[in-house]
């Protein structure tokens, strides 16, 4: 990865310049990342991106090209500081896959003002994007009720966002992604077979108007795919006529065909028809994969249908399906003194904080408690208290490697721990309340 220092906003550098000039740049500070509220209609969020953020810190340096691009508005002393910049502070945070709620201190960054302030945009751009995708994906996983989900959104977003989206969806419980870069970088299983173009490629001289000619071209396409990928492949059967497509698929591949995919039409009705047709043809083990503008609501509506897997793209990687997590990066402590904003509707709680989550003996969570560092409340009523933050960076160096398998397990456990109401897709309050305990007088 090339340098990432310019993936930031200008005001971070102008604040740095002013702080260096008046001597405040080296005051010890604590910044926190949190969301004041969840997106409309959401009852929980899923943390993702902290692993990517920690990895990116090593590339967050100012090389000659970066310095040349900012020299026009920065003084020589600030440029000199940036030339040797490397984050050397500490970072704690919720591990990837942990659920979060309003005011959860998802990330805590400690160090000098100069080194911490530069990370605001980097931290927020990664955490807001990845957490938004993971939160949307987790809702889809919940709606799917144990059926497989494939992330297919690469063609609907920026090329690098596509890789991050696949990673976040995998954390949330998807079975894999169509994106090969996500497989190469993060080990996300790559899934996919063919598109309608491959069937159309085999159109004969008779064109596609004659049913017999269509059958011949479709069978030729299916035969080529099976020969290349094996009988366990998934054949796309809705290029022309689905009933004929299913018949052609089984005629070519036999009843051991792995799957058929439907990408258009009334998916519920078509899934029922295709299931009966497959069973009548002896292909009772051939799976049905559906795709085409699916979101969590469409997935939930198909739970009663004979669908085995869902392919999800646009609704997962775009803002309509995965609204921003709304996280902010706020200064909460300077030289051990709590500081906070009092702006209307944007107030922050001062002082460095930690959090724990209370659960009943059954494991169902009931409350998130945010408290001043080192002052955890004593759980009552037999509740179990689980601390949430872990050490991520010490002295600028990562102290643990990202573990995506552990993150996946964490999401699954988190969803299982929510009250039933917390899993509803309808609008409502957060699954559990957050109680913020203010710091007492020192």
C-alpha positions in Angstrom: 0.0 0.0 0.0 1.3 3.5 -0.8 1.3 6.3 1.7 -2.0 7.3 3.1 -1.2 10.6 4.8 -3.2 12.7 2.3 -6.3 10.7 2.9 -7.3 13.4 5.3 -8.8 16.9 5.6 -6.9 20.1 5.3 -8.1 21.4 8.7 -6.2 18.7 10.5 -3.0 20.1 9.2 -3.9 23.7 9.8 -4.8 22.9 13.4 -1.4 21.2 13.7 0.4 24.2 12.4 -1.3 26.5 14.8 -0.7 24.1 17.8 3.0 23.8 16.9 3.3 27.6 16.8 1.7 28.2 20.2 3.3 25.2 21.9 0.1 23.3 22.6 0.8 20.5 20.0 2.6 18.3 22.6 -0.1 18.4 25.3 -1.2 14.8 26.1 -4.7 14.2 24.7 -7.3 11.5 24.5 -9.6 11.3 21.5 -12.6 8.9 21.4 -14.7 7.6 18.5 -18.3 7.0 19.1 -21.8 7.3 17.5 -24.3 9.7 19.1 -27.1 7.6 17.7 -27.7 4.6 15.4 -28.9 5.1 11.9 -32.7 5.4 11.5 -34.4 2.1 12.0 -31.3 0.3 13.3 -31.2 -1.4 16.7 -27.5 -2.2 16.9 -24.3 -1.6 15.0 -21.3 -3.9 14.3 -17.8 -2.7 14.6 -15.6 -3.3 11.6 -12.5 -1.7 10.2 -10.3 -1.4 13.3 -7.9 -4.1 11.8 -7.7 -2.1 8.6 -7.0 1.1 10.6 -4.2 -0.4 12.6 -2.6 -1.8 9.4 -2.9 1.6 7.7 -1.1 3.4 10.4 2.2 2.1 9.2 1.6 3.8 5.8 0.4 7.1 7.4 3.6 9.0 6.7 4.4 12.1 4.7 6.8 11.4 1.8 8.3 14.0 -0.5 5.3 14.1 -2.8 2.9 14.5 0.1 5.0 17.3 1.6 5.2 19.1 -1.7 1.4 19.1 -2.0 0.9 20.7 1.4 3.9 23.1 1.4 1.8 25.8 -0.2 -0.3 26.4 2.9 2.0 25.2 5.7 5.0 26.8 7.2 8.5 25.2 7.2 8.3 24.1 10.9 5.1 22.2 10.3 6.5 20.6 7.1 9.5 19.5 9.1 7.3 18.0 11.8 5.3 16.1 9.1 8.5 14.8 7.4 9.3 12.7 10.5 5.7 12.0 11.5 4.7 8.5 12.6 2.0 7.8 15.2 3.6 6.8 18.4 0.7 6.7 20.8 -1.7 4.1 22.1 -5.0 2.9 20.8 -7.7 0.8 22.5 -11.0 -0.2 20.9 -13.8 -2.6 20.6 -12.5 -5.6 18.7 -13.9 -6.2 15.2 -17.2 -8.0 15.2 -18.3 -6.4 18.6 -21.7 -4.9 18.7 -22.0 -1.2 19.5 -24.7 1.2 20.6 -25.1 5.0 21.0 -22.1 6.5 22.9 -20.1 3.3 22.9 -16.4 4.3 23.0 -15.5 2.3 19.9 -12.0 3.7 19.7 -9.7 5.5 22.1 -6.6 7.3 20.8 -4.0 8.6 23.2 -0.9 10.6 22.5 0.2 14.2 21.8 -2.4 16.5 20.2 -0.1 16.7 17.2 0.0 12.9 16.5 -3.6 12.2 17.4 -5.4 15.0 15.6 -4.0 13.9 12.3 -5.8 10.5 12.5 -9.3 11.9 12.7 -10.3 11.5 9.0 -8.4 8.3 8.5 -10.1 6.7 11.5 -13.6 7.9 10.7 -13.4 7.1 7.0 -12.4 3.5 7.7 -14.7 2.9 10.7 -17.7 4.6 9.3 -17.6 2.7 6.1 -16.7 -0.7 7.3 -19.0 -0.6 10.3 -21.9 0.6 8.1 -21.4 -2.4 5.8 -20.9 -4.9 8.6 -24.1 -3.6 10.4 -26.2 -3.9 7.2 -24.7 -7.4 6.5 -25.4 -8.6 10.0 -29.1 -7.7 9.5 -29.1 -9.7 6.3 -27.4 -12.6 8.1 -30.1 -12.5 10.7 -32.9 -12.3 8.1 -31.4 -15.2 6.2 -31.9 -17.6 9.1 -28.8 -19.7 8.5 -28.9 -19.7 4.7 -25.7 -18.7 2.8 -25.2 -15.1 1.6 -22.7 -14.0 -1.1 -21.4 -10.4 -1.3 -21.6 -9.3 -5.0 -21.4 -5.5 -4.8 -18.0 -4.8 -6.4 -19.6 -3.3 -9.5 -21.7 -0.8 -7.5 -19.0 1.0 -5.6 -15.4 2.3 -5.7 -12.9 -0.4 -6.4 -11.2 -0.1 -3.0 -14.5 0.2 -1.2 -15.5 -3.0 -2.8 -12.6 -4.9 -1.2 -13.3 -3.3 2.2 -17.0 -4.1 1.8 -16.3 -7.8 1.1 -14.1 -7.9 4.2 -16.8 -6.3 6.4 -19.5 -8.6 5.0 -17.4 -11.6 5.7 -16.9 -10.4 9.3 -20.7 -10.1 9.7 -21.3 -13.7 8.6 -21.5 -13.8 4.8 -20.2 -17.0 3.2 -17.9 -15.2 0.7 -17.6 -12.6 -2.0 -17.3 -12.3 -5.7 -14.3 -10.0 -5.2 -10.9 -11.6 -5.8 -8.9 -8.9 -4.1 -10.7 -9.6 -0.9 -9.7 -13.2 -1.2 -6.1 -12.3 -1.9 -5.8 -9.7 0.9 -8.0 -11.1 3.6 -8.8 -14.7 2.8 -12.5 -14.1 2.1 -13.7 -17.0 0.0 -14.2 -16.0 -3.6 -17.5 -17.3 -5.1 -19.1 -16.9 -8.5 -19.6 -18.7 -11.9 -21.0 -16.8 -14.9 -23.3 -14.0 -16.0 -25.9 -13.8 -18.8 -23.2 -12.7 -21.2 -21.8 -16.2 -21.2 -25.1 -17.7 -22.3 -25.6 -15.0 -24.9 -22.1 -15.6 -26.2 -23.3 -19.0 -27.5 -26.2 -17.6 -29.5 -26.4 -19.5 -32.9 -26.9 -18.0 -36.3 -30.7 -18.5 -35.8 -30.6 -15.8 -33.1 -32.6 -15.9 -29.9 -36.1 -15.6 -31.3 -36.6 -19.3 -32.0 -37.1 -21.4 -28.9 -35.3 -24.4 -30.4 -32.3 -22.2 -31.3 -32.3 -20.7 -27.8 -32.3 -24.2 -26.3 -29.3 -25.1 -28.4 -27.3 -22.0 -27.5 -28.2 -22.3 -23.8 -27.2 -25.9 -23.7 -24.0 -25.1 -25.4 -23.2 -22.5 -22.8 -24.1 -24.8 -19.9 -22.1 -27.6 -21.3 -19.0 -25.4 -21.6 -19.4 -24.2 -18.0 -19.8 -27.7 -16.7 -16.8 -28.9 -18.6 -14.7 -26.1 -17.2 -16.0 -26.0 -13.6 -17.5 -29.4 -13.0 -21.0 -30.6 -12.3 -21.1 -28.9 -8.9 -21.2 -25.4 -10.5 -24.2 -23.1 -10.5 -26.0 -22.5 -13.8 -27.8 -19.2 -14.5 -31.2 -20.3 -15.9 -33.1 -17.1 -16.5 -31.5 -15.6 -19.6 -34.4 -16.6 -21.8 -37.1 -18.8 -20.2 -36.6 -20.1 -16.7 -38.6 -23.3 -17.2 -36.7 -24.2 -20.3 -33.5 -23.0 -18.6 -33.9 -25.5 -15.8 -34.7 -28.3 -18.2 -31.6 -27.5 -20.2 -29.4 -27.3 -17.1 -30.4 -30.8 -15.9 -30.3 -32.2 -19.5 -26.7 -31.1 -19.7 -25.4 -31.5 -16.2 -27.6 -34.3 -14.9 -29.4 -34.5 -11.6 -26.2 -33.9 -9.6 -26.0 -30.3 -10.7 -24.8 -28.2 -7.8 -27.1 -25.2 -8.2 -29.2 -23.0 -10.4 -29.3 -19.2 -10.1 -32.3 -17.0 -10.6 -31.5 -13.3 -11.1 -34.8 -11.7 -12.0 -38.6 -11.8 -11.7 -40.7 -12.6 -8.7 -38.1 -14.6 -6.8 -40.5 -16.3 -4.4 -42.9 -17.6 -7.0 -40.0 -18.6 -9.3 -38.2 -20.4 -6.5 -41.2 -22.5 -5.8 -41.7 -23.4 -9.5 -38.0 -24.2 -9.9 -37.9 -26.4 -6.8 -40.8 -28.5 -8.0 -39.3 -28.7 -11.5 -35.9 -29.8 -10.1 -37.5 -32.4 -7.8 -39.6 -33.7 -10.7 -36.4 -34.1 -12.8 -34.7 -36.0 -10.0 -32.4 -33.1 -9.0 -33.7 -32.9 -5.5 -30.3 -31.9 -4.1 -29.6 -29.1 -6.6 -29.7 -25.8 -4.7 -31.4 -22.6 -5.7 -29.5 -19.3 -5.5 -31.4 -16.1 -6.0 -30.0 -12.6 -6.6 -31.2 -9.2 -7.9 -31.5 -6.1 -5.7 -32.0 -8.0 -2.5 -31.9 -6.3 0.9 -32.7 -7.6 4.4 -36.4 -7.1 3.9 -36.5 -9.0 0.7 -34.4 -11.8 2.2 -36.7 -12.0 5.2 -39.7 -12.2 2.8 -38.1 -15.2 1.1 -37.5 -17.2 4.3 -40.5 -19.4 3.7 -39.5 -20.1 0.1 -37.2 -23.0 -1.1 -34.1 -20.7 -1.5 -30.7 -22.0 -0.4 -28.5 -19.0 -1.0 -28.7 -15.2 -1.6 -26.5 -13.0 -3.7 -26.5 -9.4 -2.4 -24.9 -6.4 -4.1 -26.3 -2.9 -4.4 -28.2 -2.7 -1.2 -25.2 -3.8 0.8 -22.5 -1.5 -0.6 -24.5 1.7 -1.2 -25.7 4.3 1.2 -29.3 3.4 0.9 -28.7 -0.1 2.3 -25.8 0.6 4.5 -26.3 4.2 5.9 -23.1 5.7 7.5 -22.4 4.6 11.1 -22.3 8.3 12.0 -19.2 7.9 14.2 -17.4 11.0 15.3 -13.8 11.6 16.7 -13.8 13.9 19.7 -11.2 15.3 22.1 -12.3 14.2 25.6 -9.2 14.8 27.7 -6.2 17.2 27.8 -3.3 16.6 30.2 -5.7 14.5 32.4 -8.4 17.2 32.4 -11.8 16.3 31.0 -13.0 18.5 28.1 -16.3 18.4 26.2 -18.4 20.1 23.6 -21.7 21.7 24.7 -23.0 22.5 21.2 -26.7 21.9 20.8 -27.4 18.4 19.6 -23.7 17.7 19.3 -22.7 17.6 23.0 -20.0 15.2 24.0 -19.2 13.6 27.4 -15.8 14.6 28.7 -13.1 12.4 30.2 -11.5 9.2 29.0 -14.0 6.3 29.2 -14.3 2.6 29.1 -17.3 0.4 28.7 -18.8 -2.9 29.8 -21.9 -4.8 28.8 -24.2 -6.4 31.4 -25.9 -9.7 30.7 -28.4 -11.9 32.6 -27.2 -15.3 33.7 -28.9 -16.7 30.6 -26.5 -14.6 28.4 -29.0 -12.1 27.2 -27.5 -8.6 27.3 -29.5 -5.9 29.1 -27.4 -2.7 29.2 -24.2 -1.1 28.0 -22.4 1.0 30.7 -19.9 3.7 29.8 -17.8 4.8 32.7 -14.7 6.9 33.6 -11.5 5.0 33.1 -10.6 2.9 36.1 -14.0 3.3 37.8 -16.2 0.4 36.7 -19.5 0.0 38.4 -20.3 -3.1 40.4 -22.9 -5.2 38.5 -26.2 -5.8 40.4 -29.0 -8.4 40.2 -26.6 -11.2 39.4 -25.7 -9.7 36.1 -22.4 -10.6 34.4 -20.2 -7.7 33.3 -18.0 -8.1 30.3 -15.4 -5.4 29.4 -15.5 -4.4 25.8 -12.3 -2.6 24.8 -9.0 -4.3 24.0 -5.5 -3.0 23.4 -4.8 -2.4 19.7 -1.7 -0.3 19.6 1.1 0.5 22.1 3.8 3.1 21.4 2.7 3.2 17.8 3.1 -0.6 17.3 0.2 -3.1 16.8 -0.1 -5.5 19.7 -2.3 -8.0 18.0 -3.0 -9.2 14.5 -6.5 -9.0 13.0 -8.4 -12.3 13.3 -11.3 -12.3 11.0 -12.5 -15.8 12.1 -12.7 -14.5 15.7 -14.5 -11.4 14.5 -17.1 -13.6 12.7 -17.6 -15.6 15.8 -18.0 -12.4 17.8 -20.8 -11.1 15.5 -22.6 -14.4 15.8 -22.3 -14.5 19.6 -23.4 -10.8 19.8 -26.5 -11.3 17.7 -27.3 -14.4 19.8 -27.0 -12.4 23.0 -29.5 -9.7 22.0 -33.1 -9.6 23.3 -35.6 -10.8 20.7 -36.8 -7.3 20.0 -33.2 -6.3 19.2 -33.3 -8.6 16.1 -36.4 -7.0 14.6 -35.9 -5.3 11.2 -38.6 -2.8 11.9 -37.8 0.7 13.4 -37.4 0.8 17.1 -35.1 1.8 20.0 -31.6 0.4 20.3 -31.6 -3.3 21.4 -30.2 -2.3 24.8 -29.9 1.1 26.5 -26.6 2.8 27.1 -25.9 4.3 30.5 -23.2 6.9 30.6 -21.7 7.6 34.1 -20.2 11.0 34.4 -16.8 11.4 36.0 -17.0 12.5 39.7 -15.0 15.4 41.1 -11.2 14.8 41.3 
